[in-house]
């Protein structure tokens, strides 16, 4: 029984840590993009996405189970909302904003 509990704890730890890393990556990417790129791409403002991703990253951090996190008594299923916000940003908003980001991961112009 102890072995199963330990394996389950490790899986939860990896899962929730991955959600935290994904949310943090989306937040850092959002902060690196110019504010005008969001409106030029027809998306919500950078301020909107920054606050959504700050909240997502905070919830994801709190959801990490012990010994790394603080999840005692916190509804950890909310980390799935964090993952959804980060995935929506990375799959929908980031590709739309990238061409307007002036050399920050945008498509190459010229060269080979």
Buried (B, 14 or more C-beta within 10 A) or exposed (E): EEEEEEEEEEEBBEBBBEBBEBBBBBBEBBEEBEEBBBEBBEBEEBEEBBEBBBBBBBBBBBBBBEEEBEBEEBEBEBBEBBBEBBBBBBEEBBEBBBBBBEEEEEEEEEEE
